[in-house]
Amino acid sequence: MIKLNIHEAKTHLSRYLSRLEQGEWILLCRRNTPVAEIRPLPPTRKSKRPIGLAKGVFKVPKKFFEPLPPDVLDSFYGRKG
């Protein structure tokens, strides 16, 4: 973990990028009080995700496609039932 105040981060962020790429993260502070974290992104996938891995494991029930009950629909539109 790298602890930086905002001014230091703004001034020297490029200096810390290589350490972020290696898995370290930055605790960003305002007057030594933590306010945010900067973490590296996970590596991007090199191949496409396979489709159908759960085939046969889960079946969508027919009830899933039926209309929602009126009280649930009302909650979507902010109406009080």
PDB file of N, CA, C and O in Angstrom:
ATOM      1  N   MET A   1       0.843  -1.176   0.000  1.00  0.00           N
ATOM      2  CA  MET A   1       0.000   0.000   0.000  1.00  0.00           C
ATOM      3  C   MET A   1       0.887   1.238   0.000  1.00  0.00           C
ATOM      4  O   MET A   1       1.876   1.323   0.729  1.00  0.00           O
ATOM      5  N   ILE A   2       0.509   2.184  -0.829  1.00  0.00           N
ATOM      6  CA  ILE A   2       1.201   3.461  -0.921  1.00  0.00           C
ATOM      7  C   ILE A   2       0.244   4.517  -0.372  1.00  0.00           C
ATOM      8  O   ILE A   2      -0.884   4.629  -0.853  1.00  0.00           O
ATOM      9  N   LYS A   3       0.665   5.285   0.615  1.00  0.00           N
ATOM     10  CA  LYS A   3      -0.183   6.320   1.196  1.00  0.00           C
ATOM     11  C   LYS A   3       0.289   7.672   0.667  1.00  0.00           C
ATOM     12  O   LYS A   3       1.437   8.064   0.876  1.00  0.00           O
ATOM     13  N   LEU A   4      -0.615   8.384  -0.025  1.00  0.00           N
ATOM     14  CA  LEU A   4      -0.260   9.668  -0.634  1.00  0.00           C
ATOM     15  C   LEU A   4      -1.289  10.729  -0.293  1.00  0.00           C
ATOM     16  O   LEU A   4      -2.487  10.452  -0.231  1.00  0.00           O
ATOM     17  N   ASN A   5      -0.816  11.938  -0.074  1.00  0.00           N
ATOM     18  CA  ASN A   5      -1.734  13.064  -0.003  1.00  0.00           C
ATOM     19  C   ASN A   5      -2.064  13.497  -1.426  1.00  0.00           C
ATOM     20  O   ASN A   5      -1.324  13.194  -2.362  1.00  0.00           O
ATOM     21  N   ILE A   6      -3.168  14.198  -1.582  1.00  0.00           N
ATOM     22  CA  ILE A   6      -3.672  14.552  -2.916  1.00  0.00           C
ATOM     23  C   ILE A   6      -2.639  15.328  -3.722  1.00  0.00           C
ATOM     24  O   ILE A   6      -2.452  15.043  -4.905  1.00  0.00           O
ATOM     25  N   HIS A   7      -1.976  16.282  -3.125  1.00  0.00           N
ATOM     26  CA  HIS A   7      -0.982  17.073  -3.856  1.00  0.00           C
ATOM     27  C   HIS A   7       0.132  16.179  -4.416  1.00  0.00           C
ATOM     28  O   HIS A   7       0.525  16.329  -5.572  1.00  0.00           O
ATOM     29  N   GLU A   8       0.633  15.258  -3.606  1.00  0.00           N
ATOM     30  CA  GLU A   8       1.682  14.338  -4.055  1.00  0.00           C
ATOM     31  C   GLU A   8       1.185  13.465  -5.201  1.00  0.00           C
ATOM     32  O   GLU A   8       1.917  13.220  -6.160  1.00  0.00           O
ATOM     33  N   ALA A   9      -0.055  12.998  -5.105  1.00  0.00           N
ATOM     34  CA  ALA A   9      -0.616  12.152  -6.155  1.00  0.00           C
ATOM     35  C   ALA A   9      -0.763  12.930  -7.465  1.00  0.00           C
ATOM     36  O   ALA A   9      -0.431  12.418  -8.534  1.00  0.00           O
ATOM     37  N   LYS A  10      -1.258  14.162  -7.382  1.00  0.00           N
ATOM     38  CA  LYS A  10      -1.413  14.974  -8.587  1.00  0.00           C
ATOM     39  C   LYS A  10      -0.065  15.265  -9.234  1.00  0.00           C
ATOM     40  O   LYS A  10       0.054  15.270 -10.459  1.00  0.00           O
ATOM     41  N   THR A  11       0.930  15.503  -8.423  1.00  0.00           N
ATOM     42  CA  THR A  11       2.245  15.889  -8.923  1.00  0.00           C
ATOM     43  C   THR A  11       3.020  14.708  -9.505  1.00  0.00           C
ATOM     44  O   THR A  11       3.710  14.865 -10.512  1.00  0.00           O
ATOM     45  N   HIS A  12       2.918  13.527  -8.888  1.00  0.00           N
ATOM     46  CA  HIS A  12       3.787  12.415  -9.259  1.00  0.00           C
ATOM     47  C   HIS A  12       3.034  11.118  -9.586  1.00  0.00           C
ATOM     48  O   HIS A  12       3.583  10.032  -9.397  1.00  0.00           O
ATOM     49  N   LEU A  13       1.809  11.208 -10.065  1.00  0.00           N
ATOM     50  CA  LEU A  13       1.026   9.999 -10.316  1.00  0.00           C
ATOM     51  C   LEU A  13       1.713   9.064 -11.305  1.00  0.00           C
ATOM     52  O   LEU A  13       1.702   7.849 -11.108  1.00  0.00           O
ATOM     53  N   SER A  14       2.307   9.602 -12.356  1.00  0.00           N
ATOM     54  CA  SER A  14       2.966   8.739 -13.345  1.00  0.00           C
ATOM     55  C   SER A  14       4.093   7.922 -12.712  1.00  0.00           C
ATOM     56  O   SER A  14       4.410   6.832 -13.190  1.00  0.00           O
ATOM     57  N   ARG A  15       4.687   8.428 -11.663  1.00  0.00           N
ATOM     58  CA  ARG A  15       5.757   7.729 -10.965  1.00  0.00           C
ATOM     59  C   ARG A  15       5.231   6.451 -10.285  1.00  0.00           C
ATOM     60  O   ARG A  15       5.972   5.482 -10.120  1.00  0.00           O
ATOM     61  N   TYR A  16       3.970   6.459  -9.900  1.00  0.00           N
ATOM     62  CA  TYR A  16       3.395   5.332  -9.163  1.00  0.00           C
ATOM     63  C   TYR A  16       2.664   4.324 -10.050  1.00  0.00           C
ATOM     64  O   TYR A  16       2.269   3.263  -9.569  1.00  0.00           O
ATOM     65  N   LEU A  17       2.479   4.632 -11.325  1.00  0.00           N
ATOM     66  CA  LEU A  17       1.726   3.743 -12.207  1.00  0.00           C
ATOM     67  C   LEU A  17       2.352   2.358 -12.335  1.00  0.00           C
ATOM     68  O   LEU A  17       1.624   1.365 -12.344  1.00  0.00           O
ATOM     69  N   SER A  18       3.657   2.261 -12.433  1.00  0.00           N
ATOM     70  CA  SER A  18       4.285   0.941 -12.578  1.00  0.00           C
ATOM     71  C   SER A  18       4.063   0.098 -11.322  1.00  0.00           C
ATOM     72  O   SER A  18       3.913  -1.120 -11.414  1.00  0.00           O
ATOM     73  N   ARG A  19       4.043   0.733 -10.164  1.00  0.00           N
ATOM     74  CA  ARG A  19       3.779  -0.022  -8.927  1.00  0.00           C
ATOM     75  C   ARG A  19       2.317  -0.469  -8.870  1.00  0.00           C
ATOM     76  O   ARG A  19       2.015  -1.548  -8.360  1.00  0.00           O
ATOM     77  N   LEU A  20       1.409   0.361  -9.394  1.00  0.00           N
ATOM     78  CA  LEU A  20       0.010  -0.042  -9.474  1.00  0.00           C
ATOM     79  C   LEU A  20      -0.149  -1.254 -10.395  1.00  0.00           C
ATOM     80  O   LEU A  20      -0.893  -2.184 -10.083  1.00  0.00           O
ATOM     81  N   GLU A  21       0.548  -1.238 -11.519  1.00  0.00           N
ATOM     82  CA  GLU A  21       0.461  -2.350 -12.471  1.00  0.00           C
ATOM     83  C   GLU A  21       0.970  -3.658 -11.869  1.00  0.00           C
ATOM     84  O   GLU A  21       0.579  -4.735 -12.320  1.00  0.00           O
ATOM     85  N   GLN A  22       1.816  -3.581 -10.880  1.00  0.00           N
ATOM     86  CA  GLN A  22       2.359  -4.783 -10.240  1.00  0.00           C
ATOM     87  C   GLN A  22       1.502  -5.246  -9.070  1.00  0.00           C
ATOM     88  O   GLN A  22       1.866  -6.193  -8.373  1.00  0.00           O
ATOM     89  N   GLY A  23       0.347  -4.577  -8.843  1.00  0.00           N
ATOM     90  CA  GLY A  23      -0.586  -5.045  -7.835  1.00  0.00           C
ATOM     91  C   GLY A  23      -0.686  -4.198  -6.582  1.00  0.00           C
ATOM     92  O   GLY A  23      -1.563  -4.440  -5.754  1.00  0.00           O
ATOM     93  N   GLU A  24       0.179  -3.219  -6.417  1.00  0.00           N
ATOM     94  CA  GLU A  24       0.067  -2.357  -5.240  1.00  0.00           C
ATOM     95  C   GLU A  24      -1.133  -1.430  -5.406  1.00  0.00           C
ATOM     96  O   GLU A  24      -1.631  -1.254  -6.517  1.00  0.00           O
ATOM     97  N   TRP A  25      -1.592  -0.844  -4.323  1.00  0.00           N
ATOM     98  CA  TRP A  25      -2.674   0.121  -4.404  1.00  0.00           C
ATOM     99  C   TRP A  25      -2.324   1.357  -3.599  1.00  0.00           C
ATOM    100  O   TRP A  25      -1.468   1.330  -2.714  1.00  0.00           O
ATOM    101  N   ILE A  26      -3.017   2.451  -3.934  1.00  0.00           N
ATOM    102  CA  ILE A  26      -2.733   3.740  -3.329  1.00  0.00           C
ATOM    103  C   ILE A  26      -3.876   4.128  -2.406  1.00  0.00           C
ATOM    104  O   ILE A  26      -5.046   4.049  -2.782  1.00  0.00           O
ATOM    105  N   LEU A  27      -3.532   4.545  -1.204  1.00  0.00           N
ATOM    106  CA  LEU A  27      -4.497   5.121  -0.287  1.00  0.00           C
ATOM    107  C   LEU A  27      -4.358   6.627  -0.428  1.00  0.00           C
ATOM    108  O   LEU A  27      -3.336   7.196  -0.045  1.00  0.00           O
ATOM    109  N   LEU A  28      -5.366   7.270  -0.970  1.00  0.00           N
ATOM    110  CA  LEU A  28      -5.329   8.695  -1.256  1.00  0.00           C
ATOM    111  C   LEU A  28      -5.887   9.448  -0.049  1.00  0.00           C
ATOM    112  O   LEU A  28      -6.982   9.147   0.424  1.00  0.00           O
ATOM    113  N   CYS A  29      -5.132  10.426   0.444  1.00  0.00           N
ATOM    114  CA  CYS A  29      -5.493  11.133   1.679  1.00  0.00           C
ATOM    115  C   CYS A  29      -5.618  12.629   1.439  1.00  0.00           C
ATOM    116  O   CYS A  29      -4.977  13.200   0.557  1.00  0.00           O
ATOM    117  N   ARG A  30      -6.464  13.241   2.254  1.00  0.00           N
ATOM    118  CA  ARG A  30      -6.554  14.704   2.317  1.00  0.00           C
ATOM    119  C   ARG A  30      -6.114  15.075   3.723  1.00  0.00           C
ATOM    120  O   ARG A  30      -6.792  14.741   4.694  1.00  0.00           O
ATOM    121  N   ARG A  31      -4.989  15.760   3.839  1.00  0.00           N
ATOM    122  CA  ARG A  31      -4.391  16.121   5.132  1.00  0.00           C
ATOM    123  C   ARG A  31      -4.224  14.885   6.012  1.00  0.00           C
ATOM    124  O   ARG A  31      -4.588  14.884   7.188  1.00  0.00           O
ATOM    125  N   ASN A  32      -3.665  13.835   5.416  1.00  0.00           N
ATOM    126  CA  ASN A  32      -3.380  12.560   6.080  1.00  0.00           C
ATOM    127  C   ASN A  32      -4.613  11.787   6.551  1.00  0.00           C
ATOM    128  O   ASN A  32      -4.491  10.853   7.344  1.00  0.00           O
ATOM    129  N   THR A  33      -5.798  12.167   6.069  1.00  0.00           N
ATOM    130  CA  THR A  33      -7.025  11.436   6.370  1.00  0.00           C
ATOM    131  C   THR A  33      -7.451  10.701   5.102  1.00  0.00           C
ATOM    132  O   THR A  33      -7.700  11.346   4.083  1.00  0.00           O
ATOM    133  N   PRO A  34      -7.543   9.377   5.132  1.00  0.00           N
ATOM    134  CA  PRO A  34      -7.902   8.612   3.930  1.00  0.00           C
ATOM    135  C   PRO A  34      -9.261   9.013   3.370  1.00  0.00           C
ATOM    136  O   PRO A  34     -10.237   9.152   4.106  1.00  0.00           O
ATOM    137  N   VAL A  35      -9.305   9.199   2.042  1.00  0.00           N
ATOM    138  CA  VAL A  35     -10.555   9.548   1.371  1.00  0.00           C
ATOM    139  C   VAL A  35     -10.884   8.614   0.212  1.00  0.00           C
ATOM    140  O   VAL A  35     -12.045   8.529  -0.188  1.00  0.00           O
ATOM    141  N   ALA A  36      -9.894   7.913  -0.338  1.00  0.00           N
ATOM    142  CA  ALA A  36     -10.155   7.048  -1.487  1.00  0.00           C
ATOM    143  C   ALA A  36      -9.013   6.053  -1.661  1.00  0.00           C
ATOM    144  O   ALA A  36      -7.926   6.215  -1.107  1.00  0.00           O
ATOM    145  N   GLU A  37      -9.298   5.024  -2.444  1.00  0.00           N
ATOM    146  CA  GLU A  37      -8.274   4.043  -2.813  1.00  0.00           C
ATOM    147  C   GLU A  37      -8.158   4.005  -4.330  1.00  0.00           C
ATOM    148  O   GLU A  37      -9.156   4.121  -5.042  1.00  0.00           O
ATOM    149  N   ILE A  38      -6.950   3.843  -4.811  1.00  0.00           N
ATOM    150  CA  ILE A  38      -6.717   3.623  -6.236  1.00  0.00           C
ATOM    151  C   ILE A  38      -6.127   2.227  -6.345  1.00  0.00           C
ATOM    152  O   ILE A  38      -5.042   1.957  -5.830  1.00  0.00           O
ATOM    153  N   ARG A  39      -6.858   1.338  -7.024  1.00  0.00           N
ATOM    154  CA  ARG A  39      -6.428  -0.053  -7.149  1.00  0.00           C
ATOM    155  C   ARG A  39      -6.255  -0.406  -8.620  1.00  0.00           C
ATOM    156  O   ARG A  39      -6.933   0.163  -9.476  1.00  0.00           O
ATOM    157  N   PRO A  40      -5.359  -1.335  -8.920  1.00  0.00           N
ATOM    158  CA  PRO A  40      -5.194  -1.743 -10.315  1.00  0.00           C
ATOM    159  C   PRO A  40      -6.403  -2.538 -10.790  1.00  0.00           C
ATOM    160  O   PRO A  40      -7.065  -3.216 -10.004  1.00  0.00           O
ATOM    161  N   LEU A  41      -6.675  -2.445 -12.067  1.00  0.00           N
ATOM    162  CA  LEU A  41      -7.748  -3.235 -12.675  1.00  0.00           C
ATOM    163  C   LEU A  41      -7.281  -4.671 -12.844  1.00  0.00           C
ATOM    164  O   LEU A  41      -6.087  -4.917 -13.018  1.00  0.00           O
ATOM    165  N   PRO A  42      -8.212  -5.625 -12.795  1.00  0.00           N
ATOM    166  CA  PRO A  42      -7.806  -7.008 -13.061  1.00  0.00           C
ATOM    167  C   PRO A  42      -7.368  -7.147 -14.512  1.00  0.00           C
ATOM    168  O   PRO A  42      -7.802  -6.369 -15.362  1.00  0.00           O
ATOM    169  N   PRO A  43      -6.523  -8.117 -14.808  1.00  0.00           N
ATOM    170  CA  PRO A  43      -6.068  -8.275 -16.190  1.00  0.00           C
ATOM    171  C   PRO A  43      -7.239  -8.577 -17.119  1.00  0.00           C
ATOM    172  O   PRO A  43      -8.206  -9.234 -16.734  1.00  0.00           O
ATOM    173  N   THR A  44      -7.131  -8.083 -18.348  1.00  0.00           N
ATOM    174  CA  THR A  44      -8.208  -8.324 -19.317  1.00  0.00           C
ATOM    175  C   THR A  44      -8.155  -9.760 -19.815  1.00  0.00           C
ATOM    176  O   THR A  44      -7.090 -10.371 -19.903  1.00  0.00           O
ATOM    177  N   ARG A  45      -9.308 -10.270 -20.132  1.00  0.00           N
ATOM    178  CA  ARG A  45      -9.433 -11.640 -20.620  1.00  0.00           C
ATOM    179  C   ARG A  45      -8.845 -11.744 -22.020  1.00  0.00           C
ATOM    180  O   ARG A  45      -9.117 -10.900 -22.874  1.00  0.00           O
ATOM    181  N   LYS A  46      -8.050 -12.764 -22.257  1.00  0.00           N
ATOM    182  CA  LYS A  46      -7.407 -12.926 -23.566  1.00  0.00           C
ATOM    183  C   LYS A  46      -8.311 -13.680 -24.547  1.00  0.00           C
ATOM    184  O   LYS A  46      -8.162 -13.541 -25.761  1.00  0.00           O
ATOM    185  N   SER A  47      -9.239 -14.470 -24.026  1.00  0.00           N
ATOM    186  CA  SER A  47     -10.153 -15.209 -24.899  1.00  0.00           C
ATOM    187  C   SER A  47     -11.587 -14.870 -24.520  1.00  0.00           C
ATOM    188  O   SER A  47     -11.853 -14.386 -23.420  1.00  0.00           O
ATOM    189  N   LYS A  48     -12.498 -15.125 -25.434  1.00  0.00           N
ATOM    190  CA  LYS A  48     -13.901 -14.861 -25.171  1.00  0.00           C
ATOM    191  C   LYS A  48     -14.421 -15.835 -24.129  1.00  0.00           C
ATOM    192  O   LYS A  48     -13.967 -16.976 -24.044  1.00  0.00           O
ATOM    193  N   ARG A  49     -15.374 -15.375 -23.341  1.00  0.00           N
ATOM    194  CA  ARG A  49     -15.997 -16.262 -22.353  1.00  0.00           C
ATOM    195  C   ARG A  49     -16.818 -17.316 -23.076  1.00  0.00           C
ATOM    196  O   ARG A  49     -17.567 -16.997 -23.999  1.00  0.00           O
ATOM    197  N   PRO A  50     -16.683 -18.557 -22.665  1.00  0.00           N
ATOM    198  CA  PRO A  50     -17.488 -19.603 -23.295  1.00  0.00           C
ATOM    199  C   PRO A  50     -18.958 -19.457 -22.920  1.00  0.00           C
ATOM    200  O   PRO A  50     -19.285 -19.087 -21.792  1.00  0.00           O
ATOM    201  N   ILE A  51     -19.830 -19.747 -23.863  1.00  0.00           N
ATOM    202  CA  ILE A  51     -21.267 -19.638 -23.645  1.00  0.00           C
ATOM    203  C   ILE A  51     -21.817 -21.020 -23.323  1.00  0.00           C
ATOM    204  O   ILE A  51     -21.403 -22.014 -23.918  1.00  0.00           O
ATOM    205  N   GLY A  52     -22.737 -21.077 -22.392  1.00  0.00           N
ATOM    206  CA  GLY A  52     -23.425 -22.317 -22.100  1.00  0.00           C
ATOM    207  C   GLY A  52     -22.775 -23.180 -21.044  1.00  0.00           C
ATOM    208  O   GLY A  52     -23.018 -24.386 -21.018  1.00  0.00           O
ATOM    209  N   LEU A  53     -21.970 -22.624 -20.184  1.00  0.00           N
ATOM    210  CA  LEU A  53     -21.307 -23.423 -19.154  1.00  0.00           C
ATOM    211  C   LEU A  53     -22.300 -24.029 -18.158  1.00  0.00           C
ATOM    212  O   LEU A  53     -22.033 -25.084 -17.584  1.00  0.00           O
ATOM    213  N   ALA A  54     -23.447 -23.366 -17.951  1.00  0.00           N
ATOM    214  CA  ALA A  54     -24.424 -23.864 -16.983  1.00  0.00           C
ATOM    215  C   ALA A  54     -25.578 -24.596 -17.661  1.00  0.00           C
ATOM    216  O   ALA A  54     -26.618 -24.812 -17.039  1.00  0.00           O
ATOM    217  N   LYS A  55     -25.416 -24.975 -18.908  1.00  0.00           N
ATOM    218  CA  LYS A  55     -26.486 -25.653 -19.626  1.00  0.00           C
ATOM    219  C   LYS A  55     -26.855 -26.945 -18.894  1.00  0.00           C
ATOM    220  O   LYS A  55     -25.999 -27.775 -18.589  1.00  0.00           O
ATOM    221  N   GLY A  56     -28.144 -27.086 -18.623  1.00  0.00           N
ATOM    222  CA  GLY A  56     -28.622 -28.267 -17.934  1.00  0.00           C
ATOM    223  C   GLY A  56     -28.558 -28.169 -16.420  1.00  0.00           C
ATOM    224  O   GLY A  56     -29.135 -29.004 -15.724  1.00  0.00           O
ATOM    225  N   VAL A  57     -27.864 -27.162 -15.898  1.00  0.00           N
ATOM    226  CA  VAL A  57     -27.749 -26.995 -14.456  1.00  0.00           C
ATOM    227  C   VAL A  57     -28.922 -26.178 -13.921  1.00  0.00           C
ATOM    228  O   VAL A  57     -29.401 -26.416 -12.812  1.00  0.00           O
ATOM    229  N   PHE A  58     -29.373 -25.226 -14.707  1.00  0.00           N
ATOM    230  CA  PHE A  58     -30.453 -24.329 -14.278  1.00  0.00           C
ATOM    231  C   PHE A  58     -31.461 -24.209 -15.399  1.00  0.00           C
ATOM    232  O   PHE A  58     -31.103 -24.093 -16.571  1.00  0.00           O
ATOM    233  N   LYS A  59     -32.731 -24.238 -15.020  1.00  0.00           N
ATOM    234  CA  LYS A  59     -33.790 -24.062 -16.001  1.00  0.00           C
ATOM    235  C   LYS A  59     -34.653 -22.896 -15.556  1.00  0.00           C
ATOM    236  O   LYS A  59     -35.055 -22.826 -14.395  1.00  0.00           O
ATOM    237  N   VAL A  60     -34.942 -21.973 -16.477  1.00  0.00           N
ATOM    238  CA  VAL A  60     -35.781 -20.820 -16.172  1.00  0.00           C
ATOM    239  C   VAL A  60     -37.220 -21.308 -16.086  1.00  0.00           C
ATOM    240  O   VAL A  60     -37.735 -21.864 -17.056  1.00  0.00           O
ATOM    241  N   PRO A  61     -37.887 -21.112 -14.939  1.00  0.00           N
ATOM    242  CA  PRO A  61     -39.272 -21.574 -14.819  1.00  0.00           C
ATOM    243  C   PRO A  61     -40.216 -20.737 -15.673  1.00  0.00           C
ATOM    244  O   PRO A  61     -39.933 -19.570 -15.945  1.00  0.00           O
ATOM    245  N   LYS A  62     -41.328 -21.319 -16.096  1.00  0.00           N
ATOM    246  CA  LYS A  62     -42.300 -20.606 -16.941  1.00  0.00           C
ATOM    247  C   LYS A  62     -42.865 -19.387 -16.225  1.00  0.00           C
ATOM    248  O   LYS A  62     -43.201 -18.392 -16.865  1.00  0.00           O
ATOM    249  N   LYS A  63     -42.971 -19.460 -14.897  1.00  0.00           N
ATOM    250  CA  LYS A  63     -43.508 -18.351 -14.113  1.00  0.00           C
ATOM    251  C   LYS A  63     -42.663 -17.086 -14.262  1.00  0.00           C
ATOM    252  O   LYS A  63     -43.167 -15.980 -14.064  1.00  0.00           O
ATOM    253  N   PHE A  64     -41.409 -17.234 -14.600  1.00  0.00           N
ATOM    254  CA  PHE A  64     -40.501 -16.097 -14.786  1.00  0.00           C
ATOM    255  C   PHE A  64     -41.019 -15.147 -15.859  1.00  0.00           C
ATOM    256  O   PHE A  64     -40.821 -13.937 -15.760  1.00  0.00           O
ATOM    257  N   PHE A  65     -41.681 -15.684 -16.886  1.00  0.00           N
ATOM    258  CA  PHE A  65     -42.132 -14.885 -18.022  1.00  0.00           C
ATOM    259  C   PHE A  65     -43.540 -14.323 -17.828  1.00  0.00           C
ATOM    260  O   PHE A  65     -44.027 -13.587 -18.686  1.00  0.00           O
ATOM    261  N   GLU A  66     -44.202 -14.655 -16.716  1.00  0.00           N
ATOM    262  CA  GLU A  66     -45.536 -14.130 -16.447  1.00  0.00           C
ATOM    263  C   GLU A  66     -45.435 -12.673 -16.001  1.00  0.00           C
ATOM    264  O   GLU A  66     -44.400 -12.252 -15.485  1.00  0.00           O
ATOM    265  N   PRO A  67     -46.520 -11.893 -16.202  1.00  0.00           N
ATOM    266  CA  PRO A  67     -46.501 -10.488 -15.758  1.00  0.00           C
ATOM    267  C   PRO A  67     -46.294 -10.385 -14.252  1.00  0.00           C
ATOM    268  O   PRO A  67     -46.687 -11.269 -13.491  1.00  0.00           O
ATOM    269  N   LEU A  68     -45.673  -9.293 -13.843  1.00  0.00           N
ATOM    270  CA  LEU A  68     -45.441  -9.059 -12.415  1.00  0.00           C
ATOM    271  C   LEU A  68     -46.749  -8.686 -11.720  1.00  0.00           C
ATOM    272  O   LEU A  68     -47.645  -8.126 -12.352  1.00  0.00           O
ATOM    273  N   PRO A  69     -46.868  -8.987 -10.439  1.00  0.00           N
ATOM    274  CA  PRO A  69     -48.065  -8.598  -9.688  1.00  0.00           C
ATOM    275  C   PRO A  69     -48.198  -7.072  -9.636  1.00  0.00           C
ATOM    276  O   PRO A  69     -47.194  -6.362  -9.697  1.00  0.00           O
ATOM    277  N   PRO A  70     -49.427  -6.568  -9.524  1.00  0.00           N
ATOM    278  CA  PRO A  70     -49.641  -5.111  -9.535  1.00  0.00           C
ATOM    279  C   PRO A  70     -48.854  -4.358  -8.459  1.00  0.00           C
ATOM    280  O   PRO A  70     -48.362  -3.260  -8.722  1.00  0.00           O
ATOM    281  N   ASP A  71     -48.724  -4.922  -7.254  1.00  0.00           N
ATOM    282  CA  ASP A  71     -48.002  -4.204  -6.199  1.00  0.00           C
ATOM    283  C   ASP A  71     -46.518  -4.053  -6.534  1.00  0.00           C
ATOM    284  O   ASP A  71     -45.907  -3.047  -6.177  1.00  0.00           O
ATOM    285  N   VAL A  72     -45.935  -5.037  -7.211  1.00  0.00           N
ATOM    286  CA  VAL A  72     -44.531  -4.939  -7.614  1.00  0.00           C
ATOM    287  C   VAL A  72     -44.384  -3.904  -8.724  1.00  0.00           C
ATOM    288  O   VAL A  72     -43.450  -3.103  -8.706  1.00  0.00           O
ATOM    289  N   LEU A  73     -45.306  -3.915  -9.695  1.00  0.00           N
ATOM    290  CA  LEU A  73     -45.268  -2.914 -10.765  1.00  0.00           C
ATOM    291  C   LEU A  73     -45.412  -1.510 -10.199  1.00  0.00           C
ATOM    292  O   LEU A  73     -44.721  -0.587 -10.632  1.00  0.00           O
ATOM    293  N   ASP A  74     -46.309  -1.347  -9.231  1.00  0.00           N
ATOM    294  CA  ASP A  74     -46.491  -0.028  -8.614  1.00  0.00           C
ATOM    295  C   ASP A  74     -45.200   0.471  -7.973  1.00  0.00           C
ATOM    296  O   ASP A  74     -44.891   1.660  -8.042  1.00  0.00           O
ATOM    297  N   SER A  75     -44.453  -0.422  -7.357  1.00  0.00           N
ATOM    298  CA  SER A  75     -43.206   0.011  -6.718  1.00  0.00           C
ATOM    299  C   SER A  75     -42.172   0.473  -7.750  1.00  0.00           C
ATOM    300  O   SER A  75     -41.340   1.326  -7.442  1.00  0.00           O
ATOM    301  N   PHE A  76     -42.209  -0.076  -8.964  1.00  0.00           N
ATOM    302  CA  PHE A  76     -41.304   0.384 -10.020  1.00  0.00           C
ATOM    303  C   PHE A  76     -41.624   1.810 -10.455  1.00  0.00           C
ATOM    304  O   PHE A  76     -40.731   2.571 -10.828  1.00  0.00           O
ATOM    305  N   TYR A  77     -42.909   2.164 -10.405  1.00  0.00           N
ATOM    306  CA  TYR A  77     -43.324   3.476 -10.869  1.00  0.00           C
ATOM    307  C   TYR A  77     -43.518   4.470  -9.728  1.00  0.00           C
ATOM    308  O   TYR A  77     -43.974   5.592  -9.953  1.00  0.00           O
ATOM    309  N   GLY A  78     -43.174   4.065  -8.504  1.00  0.00           N
ATOM    310  CA  GLY A  78     -43.266   4.979  -7.366  1.00  0.00           C
ATOM    311  C   GLY A  78     -44.670   5.195  -6.868  1.00  0.00           C
ATOM    312  O   GLY A  78     -44.925   6.134  -6.115  1.00  0.00           O
ATOM    313  N   ARG A  79     -45.592   4.333  -7.281  1.00  0.00           N
ATOM    314  CA  ARG A  79     -46.979   4.439  -6.807  1.00  0.00           C
ATOM    315  C   ARG A  79     -47.118   3.694  -5.493  1.00  0.00           C
ATOM    316  O   ARG A  79     -46.471   2.672  -5.266  1.00  0.00           O
ATOM    317  N   LYS A  80     -47.960   4.216  -4.647  1.00  0.00           N
ATOM    318  CA  LYS A  80     -48.243   3.527  -3.380  1.00  0.00           C
ATOM    319  C   LYS A  80     -49.475   2.659  -3.569  1.00  0.00           C
ATOM    320  O   LYS A  80     -50.514   3.122  -4.038  1.00  0.00           O
ATOM    321  N   GLY A  81     -49.341   1.395  -3.196  1.00  0.00           N
ATOM    322  CA  GLY A  81     -50.432   0.441  -3.439  1.00  0.00           C
ATOM    323  C   GLY A  81     -51.320   0.367  -2.338  1.00  0.00           C
ATOM    324  O   GLY A  81     -52.292  -0.388  -2.380  1.00  0.00           O
TER     325      GLY A  81
END
